[in-house]
Amino acid sequence: MFGVTVRDHMMVAHSFRGDVFGPAQRLHGATFVVDATFRGESLDDSGILVDIGRAADELRAVLAELSYRNLDDEPAFAGTNTTSEVLARHVADRLAGRIRAGALGAAAQVTGIAVTLHESHVAWATFERAL
Protein backbone atom coordinates (compact mmCIF):
# COMPACT_ATOMS: atom_id res chain seq x y z
CA MET A 1 0.00 0.00 0.00
CA PHE A 2 1.34 3.42 -0.96
CA GLY A 3 0.72 6.57 1.04
CA VAL A 4 1.30 10.22 0.21
CA THR A 5 0.88 12.74 3.03
CA VAL A 6 0.37 16.50 2.85
CA ARG A 7 0.20 18.86 5.82
CA ASP A 8 -1.55 22.14 6.60
CA HIS A 9 -3.13 23.75 9.65
CA MET A 10 -6.32 25.41 10.84
CA MET A 11 -7.20 27.77 13.64
CA VAL A 12 -10.66 27.49 15.19
CA ALA A 13 -12.67 28.51 18.22
CA HIS A 14 -14.99 26.07 19.97
CA SER A 15 -16.26 24.84 23.31
CA PHE A 16 -17.29 21.45 24.66
CA ARG A 17 -20.26 20.16 26.61
CA GLY A 18 -19.68 17.73 29.46
CA ASP A 19 -17.75 17.66 32.70
CA VAL A 20 -15.11 15.40 31.18
CA PHE A 21 -13.79 18.47 29.31
CA GLY A 22 -13.13 20.58 32.42
CA PRO A 23 -12.10 24.14 31.52
CA ALA A 24 -12.39 23.36 27.78
CA GLN A 25 -16.15 23.69 28.26
CA ARG A 26 -15.55 27.42 27.93
CA LEU A 27 -14.99 28.95 24.52
CA HIS A 28 -11.32 28.63 23.55
CA GLY A 29 -9.10 28.67 20.50
CA ALA A 30 -7.23 25.77 19.00
CA THR A 31 -4.62 25.46 16.28
CA PHE A 32 -4.43 22.05 14.66
CA VAL A 33 -1.71 20.74 12.39
CA VAL A 34 -3.54 18.51 9.92
CA ASP A 35 -2.03 15.63 7.95
CA ALA A 36 -3.96 14.00 5.13
CA THR A 37 -2.57 10.68 3.90
CA PHE A 38 -3.84 9.46 0.56
CA ARG A 39 -3.57 5.66 0.19
CA GLY A 40 -3.70 3.30 -2.76
CA GLU A 41 -2.28 0.02 -4.01
CA SER A 42 -1.15 1.15 -7.45
CA LEU A 43 0.59 4.02 -9.17
CA ASP A 44 -0.29 5.73 -12.43
CA ASP A 45 1.83 5.57 -15.58
CA SER A 46 4.04 8.37 -14.21
CA GLY A 47 4.79 6.42 -11.05
CA ILE A 48 2.69 8.50 -8.66
CA LEU A 49 -0.33 7.77 -6.48
CA VAL A 50 -1.58 11.35 -6.46
CA ASP A 51 -0.25 14.73 -7.52
CA ILE A 52 1.09 16.20 -4.27
CA GLY A 53 0.26 19.76 -5.31
CA ARG A 54 -3.37 18.87 -6.02
CA ALA A 55 -3.62 16.93 -2.75
CA ALA A 56 -2.26 19.93 -0.83
CA ASP A 57 -4.70 22.27 -2.60
CA GLU A 58 -7.66 20.06 -1.69
CA LEU A 59 -6.64 19.83 1.96
CA ARG A 60 -6.18 23.62 2.08
CA ALA A 61 -9.65 24.14 0.56
CA VAL A 62 -11.34 21.85 3.10
CA LEU A 63 -9.55 23.47 6.03
CA ALA A 64 -10.45 26.94 4.73
CA GLU A 65 -14.10 26.01 5.33
CA LEU A 66 -13.32 25.68 9.07
CA SER A 67 -10.45 28.07 9.74
CA TYR A 68 -11.03 31.28 11.68
CA ARG A 69 -14.53 30.20 12.62
CA ASN A 70 -16.30 29.47 15.86
CA LEU A 71 -17.30 25.85 15.28
CA ASP A 72 -20.08 26.21 17.86
CA ASP A 73 -21.86 28.40 15.27
CA GLU A 74 -21.40 26.05 12.31
CA PRO A 75 -24.56 24.12 11.31
CA ALA A 76 -22.49 21.05 10.35
CA PHE A 77 -21.56 20.62 14.04
CA ALA A 78 -24.88 21.49 15.70
CA GLY A 79 -25.24 19.46 18.89
CA THR A 80 -21.79 17.88 18.46
CA ASN A 81 -18.62 18.27 20.51
CA THR A 82 -15.99 19.21 17.96
CA THR A 83 -13.31 16.96 19.40
CA SER A 84 -10.17 16.15 17.45
CA GLU A 85 -11.71 12.81 16.52
CA VAL A 86 -14.89 14.43 15.18
CA LEU A 87 -12.93 17.03 13.23
CA ALA A 88 -10.62 14.38 11.73
CA ARG A 89 -13.68 12.49 10.47
CA HIS A 90 -15.24 15.68 9.10
CA VAL A 91 -12.09 16.62 7.17
CA ALA A 92 -11.70 13.06 5.84
CA ASP A 93 -15.32 12.97 4.70
CA ARG A 94 -15.05 16.36 2.98
CA LEU A 95 -11.84 15.28 1.23
CA ALA A 96 -13.44 12.00 0.18
CA GLY A 97 -16.33 13.87 -1.41
CA ARG A 98 -13.98 16.11 -3.34
CA ILE A 99 -11.90 13.13 -4.49
CA ARG A 100 -15.02 11.26 -5.68
CA ALA A 101 -16.00 14.42 -7.60
CA GLY A 102 -12.68 14.26 -9.48
CA ALA A 103 -10.71 16.96 -7.67
CA LEU A 104 -7.47 14.95 -7.83
CA GLY A 105 -7.81 14.19 -11.54
CA ALA A 106 -8.56 11.01 -13.42
CA ALA A 107 -5.05 9.60 -12.96
CA ALA A 108 -5.18 9.56 -9.16
CA GLN A 109 -5.05 6.02 -7.78
CA VAL A 110 -6.39 6.88 -4.31
CA THR A 111 -8.58 4.24 -2.62
CA GLY A 112 -8.46 5.48 0.97
CA ILE A 113 -7.59 8.42 3.15
CA ALA A 114 -6.43 9.01 6.71
CA VAL A 115 -6.65 12.41 8.39
CA THR A 116 -4.69 13.21 11.55
CA LEU A 117 -5.32 16.31 13.65
CA HIS A 118 -2.38 17.15 15.90
CA GLU A 119 -3.57 19.00 19.01
CA SER A 120 0.03 19.37 20.16
CA HIS A 121 3.40 17.71 19.76
CA VAL A 122 2.30 14.94 22.14
CA ALA A 123 -1.39 14.32 21.25
CA TRP A 124 -3.31 13.69 18.03
CA ALA A 125 -6.34 11.87 16.64
CA THR A 126 -6.75 10.04 13.32
CA PHE A 127 -9.74 8.97 11.22
CA GLU A 128 -9.29 6.56 8.31
CA ARG A 129 -11.80 5.74 5.59
CA ALA A 130 -12.08 4.03 2.24
CA LEU A 131 -13.25 5.96 -0.80
N, C-alpha and C positions, 0 to 999 in steps of 0.2 A: 504494500500500500504506500503510495506517495502522499506527501503532505507539503503544502506551501503555505507559509504563515505570513500575514501582514499585520502591522500594529498601528494603532492610533490611540486617541484618548477622547474622553468627554468629561465635561463638568456639569453637574446637575445639583439641584436642591431637592430634598425630599424629607419626609418624616415617616416614622413607623408606628403602627398600633400594636400594643401588647407589652406587658411588663418585661418580657424576655429581652426587649431592646433597651431597657434602662433609659439613659439620657438621650439616646438616638430617637426617642419618641418625639422630641422637639424638632422643629425644622432645622436642618443643617445642610451644609454643602458637602459634596463628594467629588473627587476627581478620580476617574477610573482609567487605567491603561487597559486597552482592549486588544486582544489578539484574536484574529480569525484565521483558522487553519482550514484550508480547502483540501479535501482528500479524494483520492481516486486511484484505481488500479492500473490505469494505462495512461500513456502520454500521446500527444498528437504527433503528426509527422515532423514537427520541428523539435520534438523532444521535451515538450513542456506539458504540465498538467493544466496550468492556467496562466494567463498573462498577469504578471505581478502588478503591473501598473493599473490594469483594469480591476483587479481584486482590491487594491488599495483605494481606488476611486469609489468602489461600491461600499466598502466599509465606511469610508469618510461620509458618504451620502446618508447611510443609515444612522450613523452617530450624530450627524447634523440635525436629524429630526428630534433628538433628545437633548442635545447640548444647550446649555444656558437656559434651561427650563426648570420650573418647579414641577416635578413629576406628580406631585399631589393634585395638580390642576389638569393633568393630561387624561382625556377620556379613555385612552387605551389601558390605563392603570386604575380606573375607578374601583374602589373597594379592595385593592391589592397592595400589599406591602412590596415596595420596589426593592427587594433584597438583591444582592449580587446574583443569586441564582435565577431569580425572575428576570432580571435585566439581561443576563446571558442568553436565556431562552428567547426573549423578545428580539434581541439583535440577531440571533441565529435564524429565527423564523422570518424576519424581514429580509435578511440576506438570501435565504432559500427562495423566497418569492421572487426576488430580483433575478436570481440565477435561472429559475424556471422560465422567467419572461425573456431570457436571452441576454441579460446584461453583460455576461462574460464572453459572449460570442459563441458561434457555432462550434469552434474547435475545442472549447474547454471540455475537459474530461472529468469534471468534478461530479462525484457521486455522494459526497457527504461533507459536512462542515462541523467544526467545533469552535465555539466562541468562549474565550476566557476573559473574565473581568478581574483585573488585579485591584483589590482594595488598597493594598500596600505592598511593600517588598516581602512581607511574610504571610499574606493571606489572599486567596483568590478563589473564584468559583468558575466552573466550566459546564457548558451544556453542549452535547453532541447530538446531531441528527442526520438522518439520511435525506437525500433529495428525492 
